[in-house]
Amino acid sequence: MKRTAQRLGVGLMLKLVGIPAFLMGVLTLILVVLLSMLMLLMGVGAASAKDEHDTQVAAANTNAGGTCRANAAEGGGSGVEVPEAFVGPVADAAEASGLPEEIVAAQINAESGFSTSATSPVGAQGPAQFMPATWTQYGEGGDPRDPEDAMAAYGRYMQHLLSLAEGWETEDGPDAARLAVGAYNAGEGAPGLSNGELPPYQETQNYVERIFDGAQEDFAVECTQVASAADVSDVELGEGEWANPLPGGQFTSGYGARNLMPGCGAGNYDIASGCHANFHLGVDMSTGAGTDPGGTVVAPTDGEIVCAPGAEFDGMVQMKVDNGTDSEMLLNFIHLHQNNVQVGDEVSRGDPIGIEGNVGLSFGTHLHFEVMKPGTPACTKPWERDGSGELYNVNPEPIMKEKGAL
């Protein structure tokens, strides 16, 4: 009886829709079942990948996935920290331009700290800080924020400038490489260049000196944890985005090695001698207020204020993340002109923390923002270390990028 009913049902279906439509329906049903099974399998794999990803935040970011260090050469220099995503593009750009790899690395470090999101107040974009008109000429339709596109365009542009500089070079003046780097900063039509001299701008002269004299590095692909900082994989991130801690501010300086204090050997970040200034433990952001009070600094996410020494320590406020999804890391807001919070205050994403300022060891109004690993005691200051000798600080850039705050 059951088989008879099934045959009658199939026969009725064929009569109503016809054989071609019936076969098409059966085929569609089979495809839907197969697609559902495939999506289920992908979902399992994606969940597993997400678990691994959340404990290895750096691997998903342009400025992360391990940092490769350009070791200091004989005669000084503290080394240039080169993000792994830039190692190949820097080498390719050096070959295309004719400049040594160490000079290319030092120049991009000076331009943006290898930040793909860097934007200057005058509109220069990306790690090589291309102005729109120059990018139109040398970018070949790429993205100025993409490491490969940006460094390829840099190579083409520097090759052009170096070819000009070889014609400007004089016996007693700067060499062609220095003239080309000066032209990159001031423009190829800047005064003095065609006569074999650096432009009469202090900014350009300091720029060239910083790259050639203060950053004499030998490029080496050695991925290490610089300055014994805590591993960013100590931090686990959940769902949800963070707010930009300085709305309207521009990224001005990244985490990593730099050249501020002369006479410090490679890897020497001693605080007593001031050599610690050669390693930047956070990121800087600025609204361009000069030395006046700047923009409103806000909480990137929910948390609790655990320390607020203010002017007693570089205008610092310290907040513990407490949003139910991310690790309970500490966030340091430094150089604030004023605090709007007190210890014990609970803050939500976007709540005011204070006003961007120039308090403490600072040379202009900006926000210095740091991240310290979970479990760091309240009121721990930058450069303090745990019982194993590791810094509490971690690189904030990959975390901020992952959470959409940079």
LINTAKA-V683209 format. One record per residue. N is the residue number from 1. RES is the residue in three letters. OMEGA is omega in degrees with one decimal (999 if undefined). Layout:
n-><N | N>
res-><RES | RES>
omega-><OMEGA | OMEGA>
This chain:
n-><1 | 2 | 3 | 4 | 5 | 6 | 7 | 8 | 9 | 10 | 11 | 12 | 13 | 14 | 15 | 16 | 17 | 18 | 19 | 20 | 21 | 22 | 23 | 24 | 25 | 26 | 27 | 28 | 29 | 30 | 31 | 32 | 33 | 34 | 35 | 36 | 37 | 38 | 39 | 40 | 41 | 42 | 43 | 44 | 45 | 46 | 47 | 48 | 49 | 50 | 51 | 52 | 53 | 54 | 55 | 56 | 57 | 58 | 59 | 60 | 61 | 62 | 63 | 64 | 65 | 66 | 67 | 68 | 69 | 70 | 71 | 72 | 73 | 74 | 75 | 76 | 77 | 78 | 79 | 80 | 81 | 82 | 83 | 84 | 85 | 86 | 87 | 88 | 89 | 90 | 91 | 92 | 93 | 94 | 95 | 96 | 97 | 98 | 99 | 100 | 101 | 102 | 103 | 104 | 105 | 106 | 107 | 108 | 109 | 110 | 111 | 112 | 113 | 114 | 115 | 116 | 117 | 118 | 119 | 120 | 121 | 122 | 123 | 124 | 125 | 126 | 127 | 128 | 129 | 130 | 131 | 132 | 133 | 134 | 135 | 136 | 137 | 138 | 139 | 140 | 141 | 142 | 143 | 144 | 145 | 146 | 147 | 148 | 149 | 150 | 151 | 152 | 153 | 154 | 155 | 156 | 157 | 158 | 159 | 160 | 161 | 162 | 163 | 164 | 165 | 166 | 167 | 168 | 169 | 170 | 171 | 172 | 173 | 174 | 175 | 176 | 177 | 178 | 179 | 180 | 181 | 182 | 183 | 184 | 185 | 186 | 187 | 188 | 189 | 190 | 191 | 192 | 193 | 194 | 195 | 196 | 197 | 198 | 199 | 200 | 201 | 202 | 203 | 204 | 205 | 206 | 207 | 208 | 209 | 210 | 211 | 212 | 213 | 214 | 215 | 216 | 217 | 218 | 219 | 220 | 221 | 222 | 223 | 224 | 225 | 226 | 227 | 228 | 229 | 230 | 231 | 232 | 233 | 234 | 235 | 236 | 237 | 238 | 239 | 240 | 241 | 242 | 243 | 244 | 245 | 246 | 247 | 248 | 249 | 250 | 251 | 252 | 253 | 254 | 255 | 256 | 257 | 258 | 259 | 260 | 261 | 262 | 263 | 264 | 265 | 266 | 267 | 268 | 269 | 270 | 271 | 272 | 273 | 274 | 275 | 276 | 277 | 278 | 279 | 280 | 281 | 282 | 283 | 284 | 285 | 286 | 287 | 288 | 289 | 290 | 291 | 292 | 293 | 294 | 295 | 296 | 297 | 298 | 299 | 300 | 301 | 302 | 303 | 304 | 305 | 306 | 307 | 308 | 309 | 310 | 311 | 312 | 313 | 314 | 315 | 316 | 317 | 318 | 319 | 320 | 321 | 322 | 323 | 324 | 325 | 326 | 327 | 328 | 329 | 330 | 331 | 332 | 333 | 334 | 335 | 336 | 337 | 338 | 339 | 340 | 341 | 342 | 343 | 344 | 345 | 346 | 347 | 348 | 349 | 350 | 351 | 352 | 353 | 354 | 355 | 356 | 357 | 358 | 359 | 360 | 361 | 362 | 363 | 364 | 365 | 366 | 367 | 368 | 369 | 370 | 371 | 372 | 373 | 374 | 375 | 376 | 377 | 378 | 379 | 380 | 381 | 382 | 383 | 384 | 385 | 386 | 387 | 388 | 389 | 390 | 391 | 392 | 393 | 394 | 395 | 396 | 397 | 398 | 399 | 400 | 401 | 402 | 403 | 404 | 405 | 406>
res-><MET | LYS | ARG | THR | ALA | GLN | ARG | LEU | GLY | VAL | GLY | LEU | MET | LEU | LYS | LEU | VAL | GLY | ILE | PRO | ALA | PHE | LEU | MET | GLY | VAL | LEU | THR | LEU | ILE | LEU | VAL | VAL | LEU | LEU | SER | MET | LEU | MET | LEU | LEU | MET | GLY | VAL | GLY | ALA | ALA | SER | ALA | LYS | ASP | GLU | HIS | ASP | THR | GLN | VAL | ALA | ALA | ALA | ASN | THR | ASN | ALA | GLY | GLY | THR | CYS | ARG | ALA | ASN | ALA | ALA | GLU | GLY | GLY | GLY | SER | GLY | VAL | GLU | VAL | PRO | GLU | ALA | PHE | VAL | GLY | PRO | VAL | ALA | ASP | ALA | ALA | GLU | ALA | SER | GLY | LEU | PRO | GLU | GLU | ILE | VAL | ALA | ALA | GLN | ILE | ASN | ALA | GLU | SER | GLY | PHE | SER | THR | SER | ALA | THR | SER | PRO | VAL | GLY | ALA | GLN | GLY | PRO | ALA | GLN | PHE | MET | PRO | ALA | THR | TRP | THR | GLN | TYR | GLY | GLU | GLY | GLY | ASP | PRO | ARG | ASP | PRO | GLU | ASP | ALA | MET | ALA | ALA | TYR | GLY | ARG | TYR | MET | GLN | HIS | LEU | LEU | SER | LEU | ALA | GLU | GLY | TRP | GLU | THR | GLU | ASP | GLY | PRO | ASP | ALA | ALA | ARG | LEU | ALA | VAL | GLY | ALA | TYR | ASN | ALA | GLY | GLU | GLY | ALA | PRO | GLY | LEU | SER | ASN | GLY | GLU | LEU | PRO | PRO | TYR | GLN | GLU | THR | GLN | ASN | TYR | VAL | GLU | ARG | ILE | PHE | ASP | GLY | ALA | GLN | GLU | ASP | PHE | ALA | VAL | GLU | CYS | THR | GLN | VAL | ALA | SER | ALA | ALA | ASP | VAL | SER | ASP | VAL | GLU | LEU | GLY | GLU | GLY | GLU | TRP | ALA | ASN | PRO | LEU | PRO | GLY | GLY | GLN | PHE | THR | SER | GLY | TYR | GLY | ALA | ARG | ASN | LEU | MET | PRO | GLY | CYS | GLY | ALA | GLY | ASN | TYR | ASP | ILE | ALA | SER | GLY | CYS | HIS | ALA | ASN | PHE | HIS | LEU | GLY | VAL | ASP | MET | SER | THR | GLY | ALA | GLY | THR | ASP | PRO | GLY | GLY | THR | VAL | VAL | ALA | PRO | THR | ASP | GLY | GLU | ILE | VAL | CYS | ALA | PRO | GLY | ALA | GLU | PHE | ASP | GLY | MET | VAL | GLN | MET | LYS | VAL | ASP | ASN | GLY | THR | ASP | SER | GLU | MET | LEU | LEU | ASN | PHE | ILE | HIS | LEU | HIS | GLN | ASN | ASN | VAL | GLN | VAL | GLY | ASP | GLU | VAL | SER | ARG | GLY | ASP | PRO | ILE | GLY | ILE | GLU | GLY | ASN | VAL | GLY | LEU | SER | PHE | GLY | THR | HIS | LEU | HIS | PHE | GLU | VAL | MET | LYS | PRO | GLY | THR | PRO | ALA | CYS | THR | LYS | PRO | TRP | GLU | ARG | ASP | GLY | SER | GLY | GLU | LEU | TYR | ASN | VAL | ASN | PRO | GLU | PRO | ILE | MET | LYS | GLU | LYS | GLY | ALA | LEU>
omega-><-179.4 | -180.0 | 179.3 | 179.3 | 179.1 | 179.9 | 179.0 | 179.1 | 178.7 | -179.7 | 178.9 | 179.2 | 178.5 | -179.1 | -176.1 | -172.6 | -177.3 | -176.6 | -178.1 | -178.6 | 179.0 | 179.0 | 178.3 | 178.7 | 178.2 | -179.9 | 179.2 | 179.2 | 179.1 | -179.5 | 179.0 | 179.3 | -179.8 | -179.8 | 178.8 | 178.8 | -179.8 | -179.8 | 177.5 | 179.3 | 179.6 | 179.2 | 177.6 | 179.6 | -179.4 | 179.1 | 178.4 | 180.0 | 179.7 | 178.7 | 180.0 | -177.5 | -175.9 | 178.3 | 175.1 | -172.5 | -173.0 | -175.0 | -176.2 | -173.6 | -178.8 | -177.8 | -175.2 | -178.4 | -175.3 | 178.5 | -176.8 | -170.5 | 170.9 | -172.4 | -178.2 | 178.8 | 176.5 | 177.1 | 175.0 | -175.9 | -175.0 | 177.5 | 177.7 | 178.0 | -176.4 | 177.2 | -174.7 | -178.9 | -177.8 | -173.8 | 178.5 | 178.8 | 177.4 | 178.8 | 179.2 | 180.0 | 177.8 | 179.9 | -178.1 | -174.9 | -174.5 | 177.7 | 174.9 | -179.2 | -178.0 | 178.5 | 177.0 | -179.7 | -179.0 | -178.6 | 179.2 | 174.9 | 179.1 | -177.8 | -169.7 | -171.9 | -179.0 | 179.0 | 177.0 | -177.9 | -176.8 | 175.8 | -178.9 | 178.6 | -179.6 | 172.8 | 176.1 | -171.8 | 169.1 | -174.7 | 179.6 | 175.4 | 177.1 | 168.4 | -175.6 | -177.4 | 179.2 | 178.7 | 178.0 | -177.7 | -172.2 | -175.2 | 179.0 | 174.7 | -178.7 | -178.8 | -177.2 | 179.7 | 179.1 | -176.6 | -178.2 | 179.5 | -177.3 | -177.6 | 175.6 | 178.1 | 176.0 | 179.9 | 179.5 | -177.5 | -179.7 | 175.0 | 177.0 | -178.4 | -180.0 | 178.2 | 174.9 | -175.5 | 178.3 | 175.2 | 178.4 | -170.7 | 175.6 | -175.4 | -174.6 | -175.7 | 178.3 | 179.0 | -174.6 | -178.7 | 179.6 | 177.5 | 179.9 | 178.3 | 175.6 | 178.0 | 177.6 | -178.3 | -171.9 | -175.4 | -173.9 | 178.1 | -178.2 | -178.0 | 176.8 | -173.8 | -176.7 | 176.0 | 177.9 | -179.7 | 173.7 | 178.4 | -177.1 | 179.2 | -178.9 | -179.7 | -178.7 | 179.8 | 176.2 | -179.8 | -179.7 | 179.9 | -179.0 | -176.0 | -173.5 | -175.0 | -177.4 | -178.3 | 177.9 | -175.6 | 168.8 | -177.1 | 177.6 | 179.9 | 179.2 | -177.1 | -178.8 | 174.7 | -171.6 | 174.7 | 178.4 | 178.5 | 176.8 | -179.1 | -179.3 | 178.7 | 171.3 | -175.2 | 174.5 | -177.6 | 177.3 | -179.9 | 174.8 | -179.3 | 173.1 | 172.1 | 171.7 | -176.4 | 176.8 | -178.5 | -178.1 | 179.9 | 178.3 | 174.6 | -177.3 | -178.8 | -176.4 | 178.4 | 173.5 | -176.1 | 175.8 | -173.9 | 179.5 | -176.9 | 178.6 | 174.2 | 178.5 | 179.7 | 179.8 | 177.9 | 178.7 | 179.7 | -178.6 | -176.7 | -176.4 | -178.8 | -178.1 | -177.1 | 177.9 | 178.7 | 179.7 | 173.1 | -175.8 | -173.2 | -179.6 | 173.1 | 178.1 | 175.7 | -176.2 | 172.7 | 177.6 | -176.5 | -178.3 | 174.7 | 178.2 | 174.0 | -173.3 | -174.5 | 178.8 | 176.5 | -175.0 | 176.0 | 178.5 | -177.4 | -179.6 | 178.6 | -178.5 | 176.5 | -176.0 | 179.8 | -179.3 | -178.9 | 178.3 | -176.1 | 178.2 | 174.9 | 171.0 | 177.6 | -172.7 | 165.3 | -178.5 | -176.7 | 173.9 | 177.7 | 179.4 | -176.5 | 176.5 | -179.1 | -178.3 | 174.5 | -178.9 | 177.9 | 175.3 | 176.6 | 179.1 | 174.1 | -169.0 | -178.5 | -178.2 | 176.5 | 175.9 | 176.2 | 174.2 | -174.2 | 176.5 | 178.4 | -178.7 | 178.2 | 172.0 | -176.6 | 176.8 | 179.5 | 178.3 | 178.1 | 179.5 | 175.2 | -177.9 | -178.5 | 175.8 | -175.4 | -174.3 | -174.5 | 177.8 | -179.0 | -174.5 | -177.5 | 179.3 | -176.9 | 177.7 | 172.1 | 170.5 | -172.8 | -178.6 | 172.7 | 175.5 | -170.8 | 178.1 | -179.5 | 177.9 | 179.3 | 177.8 | 179.3 | 171.6 | -177.9 | 175.2 | 179.1 | 173.3 | -173.2 | 178.5 | -176.1 | 179.3 | 178.1 | 179.5 | 174.9 | 172.8 | -178.1 | 169.4 | 179.0 | -177.6 | -172.0 | -179.0 | 178.5 | -179.3 | 178.7 | -179.7 | -177.4 | 175.2 | -177.2 | -179.1 | 999>
